[in-house]
Structure formats: C-alpha cells, structure tokens
Amino acid sequence: MKAMILAAGRGKRMMPLTETMPKPMLQVAGIPLLQYHIERCKKAGVTDIVINLAWQGDKIQTYFGDGSAFGVSIIYSQEPAQGLETAGGIVHALPLLANASNSFIVLNGDIFTDYDLHAMTQLELMAGEAHLVLVENPLHHPEGDFRLANQPFNESKYTFSGIARYHVDFFKNVEPGFVPLGPILRAQFTQGSISTELYLGCWEDVGTPERLAKINEEIGQ
C-alpha cells in the first residue's frame, strides 16, 4: 500500500503564515502537520509515501528528505509553480503510486486528525472505485458534501475529510493538467462507484490562521 499526501497548495487563506512556508509545514504542538500524517502512515504500515510539491515545496523536501529519518520512504511529485489542483496532482503522480493492489490512500496535507489509517488499508476496492471518509460538518461548511452511501434513506450530507482511498482506474478518464477533484467525486458518487464512512473522532480543517490557533489552544499550546 502506498499513500499520497497533498502538499502543493498555495494556502492563500493562511496568509501571512504561508507567505514563506507551505501550509502543511505549519505546526500543531510544535510539529508540522505533514509530520503527523507521515507518522500516522507509518503506524498503519504504509511506508511508501508520495508528496506533491509546488508552493515552497523545497522546504518540505529539505525537512523530510527521503523519509528515512522518519522510518518511511518518500518520493516527491514536482508540479508547476501554480500547482495542478487536487485531481490534477493525483493524476500527475499516478506513475509513482503503482502497486500490487492498484489502489492508494490520499491525505490532504492541511488537516489535523487522529483517524486510524490501518482501517483504510483493509479495504478491497474494485476497478474504478473510491472510498471517502466523511466527518460532521464544521461551522464553516454547514451544507456538507456527500451523504452516507450505504444509508439510502439518510439524506443528511457530511463533509469530505480529505482522507480517501482510490483505485487507479478511478482517474482513468481524467486528462493531465489543472483539474479539481470535487466535480469528479460528485459525478462518480451519483454513479455508485464511491463508498463512504462517517468518522466522529478528531478532525480539523486547518484552513485559516484562526483555526490553527484554535487547535493549538485546545491541545494546550
């Protein structure tokens, strides 16, 4: 099993904190967000990791190197300075994500969570399928994104956490380039190729300086 951590975004809403620092390198309790993901991957037995880079990506590469100091192996997927958006970044990195199961885990680099990735490694995906982890809607996103696929009579929508597992064929019709992920997920969800789960543990979208400060305050920093 391999994992991809999305770390190429500019993080404009986090300015001025991200003026000279990529958002996934911002710290919670003195540790970069990205390091939490790497350690969580290792704990789940996922030690082959791909990280995409664009804005200030050299700082990520300098800090983590080849991953050996953290007990993992890291390969970097270099993108243009403006990035390729989420789906575009994944498609660009597909040659680096090939493995025996033809599927891989993807994590947004700018979230803070205690989700146990071991459960994600136990899934069996058929060709073209995806599995999304949903969370309760935060105050800044009250309308949610997707309902629970296995509960057809539950019309409630929940927020996509940025944690997912994809079969490589999920992206087979996506052309390389600057491509957002949201429209692809919504289209595939209606076709029944996406399963979902609801996670009720710790999860925060570190999207603004205020949210980052709140997380650090809550854990005693």
N, C-alpha and C positions, 0 to 999 in steps of 0.2 A: 504494500500500500504506500502511495505517495500523497503528499499534501502540497497545496499551493497556498501561499499567504499573499494576499493582495496588498501591496505597499507602494504603488506607483502614483497614487493620487496627490494632487497639489495641496489639499487641505485648506482651501481658501477661507472657510468659516472659522478656522482655528487661528487665523492671523491675529496678532503678530507672532504667536508662538511658533508658527510654521514658516516664518519668513526665511529662516536659515536651517530649518530642521524638518525632515519628513514626519508627517503626523504619527505613523506607527512607532517613532522613536521617542515620542512624548512619554513621560514617566508617571507611573502609578506606584506609590510607596517606594520611589527611588529606582524602579526597574522599568525599562522600556516596554510599552505594550507588546511589541513584537517578540520580546523575550518570553513573555508569558505564553504566547502561542507556541513558540518553539518548545518550551518545556512541557507544555500540555501534549504536543505531538509526541515527544519522546516518551512521556509517561504511558501513552497509548500504544507504544511500539511502532510509531510512524517516524522513521528516522531519515527518510529521503524527502527533502523539502525543496520546493521551488519558490523563490521570492521574485516578484516582478518589481522592476525599478524604473523610475523616471525622475520625478522631482527630488533633488538632493539625495539621489539613490546611492551616491558614493559614500555617504555617511553610514548607511545601513551596511554596505559591503565592508567598510573598514571595521565596523564594530563586531560583526558576526563572522567575517571571513568565510572559510569553507565549512563552518559549523562544528568543526572537531572539538573546539573548546567547550561546546555545549552538548557534546555527545550525539550529534547528528551530522548529516551530510547536506550541505546547502549548495544549490545551483541557482544562479541568477538569470532571470529573463529580462534582458535590456529592452526598453521601449523608447520611442521618441520622447523628446522633452515634454511634450504636451500629454503624454500617455495615450492609451488606446481604449479607455473606458473598461468596464469590468469584463464583458463578454469578449471584447477585442483582445484584452490582455490574456484571457484564458486560452483563446484560440491561438494566439501567438506562441504560447508556452506549451501547447499540446505535444510537440515532439519531445519535450523534456519530461512529460508526465506519463509516458507509456509504461505500462506494467502488465503483469500476467492477468490481472482481473479486468483490464481495460476500463478501470474507474479510478477516481481520485477524490480526495477531500479538498474543499476550498474554504478558506477562512478570510474574512475581512480583517485587515490589519489594524483597523481603528475601533475595535470593540474590546470590551473588558468583560470576561465571563469565566465561570468555573465549570462550563459544560464538559462532560467527560467524553472525549473523542473515542474512547475504546468502543462505545456502543456503535459509533459510526463505522468502525472497521468491520463490524459483524454483519452488516447489511449485504444482501445479494441483489444487485441491480441487473436487470435485463438490458439488452441493447437499446440505447436511446432514452433510458430512464434517468430520473434525478430524484434525490431525497432532500427536502429542505427542513431545517429546524426553525420553528416559529416560536415567538415569545409574546407575552402580553403586551398590548400597545402602550408605548411610553407617551407621556404628555405631549411631546412634540409631533407625534404621529398617531393620533387617536383613531383614524379611519382604518388602520391596518392594511395588509396586503393580500393575504390568502386565507381561505377557510381550511379546516382540517379535512383532508381528502378522504379519510376513512369514516367521516361522520356527515353523510349527505344531508341530514336534516338539521344540522347545526349551521346556521347562516352567518355566525359570528366570524369576523375576519381578524387575523392576528398578524403581527409584524414579522417579516423575514429577518432572521437574526444575522444573516451574513455567514452562516455555517451551513454547508451543504456537501453532498457527495454526488458526483456526476459520472455517468458512463460517457466515454469519449464520443460515442455516436450522438449524444445529446446536442453536440455542436457541429454535426456533420454538414449542415446546410448553412452555417454561418460563414460568410466571407471574411477574410482577414481585413483588418482596418479598425477604425474607431467605431466600436459597437457597444451600446449599453446593454446590460443584462435584463433589466426589468421587462421590456416588451417581449423578450424571448420566453421568460418564465411565465408571464401571463398567458401567452399563446399556447404553450405546452401544457399548462395546468388545465386549460379547457379541453385538451385532447386526452387527458387522463394519464399522461406519462410521468407525472410528478406525484410522489408520496410526501406526506408531511408528518411532523410530530410537534407537540407543544412542550416547550421546556419552561419550567416555572422557577428555576434557580437564578443565580446571579447573572445578569446580563445588562450591560450598559453600552449605548452608542456614544462614543466619545467624539461628539460632533462639534462642540463649541468649547471655548475656554471655561465657561461657567460649568459645563457638565464635568469636565476634567477636574476642576477644583472641588466639585461636589463629591466625586468619587474619592478623591484623596482625603477629604474631610471625613467621609463616612468610615474609612478604614483607619482613621486616627493619625493622618499625616498633616 
